[in-house]
Amino acid sequence: MNKGLPTTSLMDPPTSMPTRNAGRVGRLLLPVVAVFAFLLLQSVFEFRVARDDAVKLPLHASEIIDKCRALSIKPGPPEDFHLRTHSDRFVAGTKPTLIKNATIWTGGVEGLEILKGDILVTNGLIKGVGVIDKDYLAALDDVVTLDASGAWVSPGIVDLHSHLGVSPSPSMSGSNDGNSRKGPILPWLRALDSLNTHNDAYRLSVAGGVTTALVLPGSANAIGGQGIVIKLRPPEDRSPTGMLLENPYSTNQTEYDTSAVFRYRQMK
């Protein structure tokens, strides 16, 4: 053998094998590393999104959610409405009143029901229509009797879109509070704050059969403010709050009871 040439045994591994094995392992590890990096980046991104969302939550998020839930409640009277014994506007000392011989349009049977008979009102509530139980009537003291002589008697008309008390009658620009032109979105304005209890339009409306009105701000804005429901009979104190039938907000601020079932349109 030539001493200048290297010798190779058949048992010796090829010198290129370690290089090929390392490349193969690298190719196998590359997808694993890529998946791990993707999962790591995804977890970091989700953490940042969650952290950003937490920071952006409104300060009163729970109250806002409660109000949104309340807005989805179907309007209607409270569950104990028909169990009450006195009207919430009953004036103590008012005597029971019996209206006799009336032609009564009840509004029942899709507006077709008409009765001939009597109407009994006690404690501010209608307790009987048509034929009044004599024993029940005899148990009452100092009943005031009115003979309708066949005249029509109907439920009081409810005006569902009114500007009574906020738009003046007689009309005077100095006392016209129906609209505010300070901006298109004014949800904090309240019809209650501009209600004029000495408006002559109340008596005109009562003469036409209107007893209840939903008083709204005017239509000059996209959102004009908060409406109120009032009874047109003037209260003893002649105050706007005394005319309220139902107010979901407290008198001096905009707190509300999210468990209450509102019975009328709140915002215009």
C-alpha positions as CSV (number, residue, x, y, z in Angstrom):
1,M,0.0,0.0,0.0
2,N,1.1,3.5,-0.7
3,K,2.0,5.3,2.5
4,G,0.9,8.6,1.1
5,L,-2.7,7.6,0.6
6,P,-5.3,7.5,3.5
7,T,-6.7,4.1,4.4
8,T,-10.4,3.4,4.8
9,S,-11.9,0.5,6.6
10,L,-15.3,-1.0,5.5
11,M,-16.4,-0.8,9.2
12,D,-15.8,3.0,9.4
13,P,-19.0,5.1,8.9
14,P,-19.1,7.6,6.1
15,T,-17.8,11.0,7.0
16,S,-20.9,12.8,5.6
17,M,-23.5,10.9,7.8
18,P,-23.5,13.3,10.7
19,T,-24.2,16.3,8.4
20,R,-27.2,14.5,6.8
21,N,-28.6,13.5,10.1
22,A,-28.4,17.0,11.5
23,G,-30.2,18.4,8.5
24,R,-33.0,15.8,8.8
25,V,-33.5,16.6,12.5
26,G,-33.5,20.3,11.8
27,R,-36.2,19.8,9.1
28,L,-38.3,17.8,11.7
29,L,-37.9,20.4,14.4
30,L,-38.7,23.4,12.2
31,P,-42.5,22.8,12.1
32,V,-42.6,22.2,15.8
33,V,-40.8,25.5,16.5
34,A,-43.1,27.3,14.1
35,V,-46.2,25.9,15.8
36,F,-44.8,26.8,19.2
37,A,-44.0,30.3,18.1
38,F,-47.5,30.7,16.6
39,L,-49.2,29.6,19.9
40,L,-47.0,31.9,21.9
41,L,-47.8,34.9,19.7
42,Q,-51.5,34.0,19.8
43,S,-51.5,33.9,23.6
44,V,-49.7,37.2,23.9
45,F,-52.2,38.8,21.4
46,E,-55.2,37.4,23.3
47,F,-53.8,38.7,26.6
48,R,-53.4,42.1,25.1
49,V,-56.9,42.2,23.6
50,A,-58.4,41.0,26.9
51,R,-56.4,43.7,28.8
52,D,-57.4,46.4,26.3
53,D,-61.1,45.3,26.6
54,A,-61.0,45.5,30.3
55,V,-59.5,49.0,30.2
56,K,-62.2,50.2,27.8
57,L,-65.2,49.1,29.8
58,P,-67.4,52.0,31.0
59,L,-67.2,53.0,34.6
60,H,-70.9,52.1,35.1
61,A,-71.1,49.1,32.8
62,S,-73.3,47.1,35.1
63,E,-75.8,50.0,35.4
64,I,-75.8,50.4,31.6
65,I,-76.5,46.7,31.1
66,D,-79.3,46.9,33.7
67,K,-80.9,49.8,31.8
68,C,-80.6,48.0,28.5
69,R,-82.3,45.0,30.1
70,A,-85.1,47.2,31.5
71,L,-85.7,48.7,28.0
72,S,-86.6,45.2,26.7
73,I,-89.3,44.6,29.3
74,K,-92.8,44.7,27.9
75,P,-94.6,47.9,29.2
76,G,-97.6,47.3,31.4
77,P,-99.0,47.9,34.9
78,P,-97.4,46.3,37.9
79,E,-98.6,42.9,38.9
80,D,-100.5,44.2,41.9
81,F,-102.2,47.0,40.0
82,H,-105.7,45.5,40.2
83,L,-105.3,44.7,43.9
84,R,-105.0,48.3,45.0
85,T,-107.8,49.8,47.2
86,H,-107.1,53.5,46.5
87,S,-106.0,55.5,43.5
88,D,-102.6,57.0,43.9
89,R,-104.1,60.4,43.2
90,F,-107.1,59.9,45.6
91,V,-107.8,63.0,47.7
92,A,-108.7,62.1,51.2
93,G,-112.2,63.1,52.1
94,T,-113.6,62.7,48.6
95,K,-117.0,61.1,48.9
96,P,-118.1,58.0,46.8
97,T,-119.9,59.0,43.6
98,L,-122.7,57.2,41.8
99,I,-123.5,58.2,38.3
100,K,-127.0,56.9,37.4
101,N,-128.8,56.3,34.1
102,A,-125.8,56.7,31.9
103,T,-125.1,55.4,28.4
104,I,-121.7,53.9,29.0
105,W,-119.1,53.3,26.3
106,T,-116.7,50.9,28.1
107,G,-114.2,50.4,25.3
108,G,-114.6,46.7,25.6
109,V,-115.4,44.1,22.8
110,E,-113.1,46.0,20.4
111,G,-114.8,49.3,21.3
112,L,-118.3,48.0,20.5
113,E,-119.6,47.5,24.0
114,I,-122.2,50.0,25.2
115,L,-124.1,49.6,28.5
116,K,-127.1,51.3,30.0
117,G,-126.7,51.7,33.7
118,D,-124.7,53.2,36.6
119,I,-121.1,53.8,37.5
120,L,-119.8,53.7,41.1
121,V,-116.5,55.5,42.0
122,T,-115.0,55.0,45.4
123,N,-111.5,56.0,46.7
124,G,-110.7,57.2,43.2
125,L,-111.4,53.8,41.6
126,I,-114.2,52.7,39.4
127,K,-115.8,49.9,41.5
128,G,-118.8,49.1,39.4
129,V,-120.2,49.6,35.9
130,G,-123.8,48.7,34.8
131,V,-125.8,47.2,37.6
132,I,-124.4,48.1,41.0
133,D,-124.9,45.7,43.9
134,K,-127.4,47.3,46.3
135,D,-125.8,45.8,49.4
136,Y,-122.4,47.1,48.5
137,L,-123.9,50.5,47.8
138,A,-125.8,50.6,51.0
139,A,-122.6,50.0,53.0
140,L,-121.1,53.2,51.7
141,D,-121.6,56.5,53.6
142,D,-122.4,59.9,52.0
143,V,-122.7,58.8,48.4
144,V,-123.0,61.6,46.0
145,T,-125.5,60.7,43.2
146,L,-125.5,62.3,39.8
147,D,-128.2,61.6,37.2
148,A,-126.7,61.4,33.7
149,S,-130.2,61.2,32.2
150,G,-129.0,59.0,29.4
151,A,-125.9,61.1,28.6
152,W,-122.7,59.4,27.3
153,V,-120.0,58.4,29.8
154,S,-116.7,57.1,28.5
155,P,-113.2,56.3,29.8
156,G,-111.0,59.3,30.0
157,I,-109.1,59.9,26.8
158,V,-105.3,59.5,27.0
159,D,-103.3,61.8,24.7
160,L,-100.2,59.8,23.8
161,H,-98.4,62.7,22.1
162,S,-98.9,66.0,23.8
163,H,-97.1,69.3,24.5
164,L,-99.5,70.5,27.1
165,G,-97.9,72.7,29.6
166,V,-94.6,73.0,27.8
167,S,-96.1,74.8,24.8
168,P,-98.1,77.8,26.2
169,S,-101.7,78.5,25.8
170,P,-102.2,81.4,25.1
171,S,-99.2,81.3,22.9
172,M,-96.4,83.5,24.1
173,S,-92.8,83.2,22.9
174,G,-91.4,84.1,26.4
175,S,-93.0,81.0,28.0
176,N,-92.6,78.6,25.1
177,D,-90.4,75.7,26.4
178,G,-91.3,73.1,23.9
179,N,-87.9,72.9,22.2
180,S,-84.3,73.6,22.9
181,R,-82.1,74.4,19.9
182,K,-78.8,74.0,21.7
183,G,-77.9,70.7,19.9
184,P,-79.4,67.7,18.1
185,I,-79.0,65.2,21.0
186,L,-80.4,66.5,24.3
187,P,-81.5,63.4,26.3
188,W,-81.0,65.1,29.7
189,L,-83.8,67.7,29.1
190,R,-87.0,67.0,30.9
191,A,-90.5,68.1,30.1
192,L,-91.1,68.1,33.9
193,D,-88.8,71.1,34.3
194,S,-90.7,73.3,31.9
195,L,-94.3,72.2,32.8
196,N,-96.6,75.2,33.4
197,T,-99.3,74.2,35.8
198,H,-101.4,77.3,35.0
199,N,-101.7,76.6,31.3
200,D,-105.3,77.3,30.0
201,A,-105.0,74.3,27.6
202,Y,-105.7,71.9,30.5
203,R,-109.3,73.0,30.9
204,L,-109.8,73.0,27.1
205,S,-108.5,69.4,26.9
206,V,-110.6,68.2,29.8
207,A,-113.7,69.7,28.1
208,G,-112.9,67.5,25.2
209,G,-112.6,64.4,27.4
210,V,-108.9,64.2,27.8
211,T,-107.9,63.3,31.4
212,T,-104.3,62.0,30.9
213,A,-101.5,63.2,28.6
214,L,-98.0,62.0,27.8
215,V,-96.2,65.4,27.6
216,L,-93.1,65.3,25.4
217,P,-90.5,67.8,24.3
218,G,-90.8,69.3,20.9
219,S,-89.5,67.8,17.6
220,A,-86.7,70.2,16.9
221,N,-84.0,67.6,17.9
222,A,-83.1,64.1,17.0
223,I,-83.4,63.3,20.7
224,G,-85.3,66.0,22.5
225,G,-85.5,64.8,26.1
226,Q,-87.6,62.9,28.6
227,G,-91.4,62.8,28.6
228,I,-93.8,62.6,31.5
229,V,-97.3,61.4,32.0
230,I,-99.6,63.8,33.8
231,K,-103.2,63.9,35.0
232,L,-104.9,67.1,33.9
233,R,-106.8,67.6,37.2
234,P,-104.8,70.3,39.0
235,P,-103.3,69.2,42.3
236,E,-103.8,71.1,45.5
237,D,-100.1,72.4,45.5
238,R,-100.3,73.4,41.8
239,S,-96.8,71.9,41.3
240,P,-95.5,70.0,38.2
241,T,-94.6,67.0,40.3
242,G,-98.1,67.0,41.8
243,M,-99.5,66.4,38.3
244,L,-97.3,63.3,37.6
245,L,-99.1,60.0,37.1
246,E,-95.9,58.0,37.1
247,N,-92.3,59.0,37.0
248,P,-89.6,56.3,36.6
249,Y,-86.9,58.8,37.5
250,S,-86.4,60.4,40.8
251,T,-87.6,64.0,40.9
252,N,-84.2,65.8,41.1
253,Q,-81.9,63.4,39.2
254,T,-82.0,60.6,36.6
255,E,-81.7,57.6,38.8
256,Y,-84.1,54.8,37.9
257,D,-85.4,51.5,39.2
258,T,-84.3,48.8,36.7
259,S,-86.8,46.3,38.1
260,A,-89.8,48.6,37.4
261,V,-92.1,48.0,34.5
262,F,-92.5,51.3,32.7
263,R,-95.9,52.0,31.2
264,Y,-95.1,54.8,28.7
265,R,-92.6,56.2,26.3
266,Q,-89.7,57.7,28.2
267,M,-87.6,59.5,25.6
268,K,-88.3,61.5,22.5
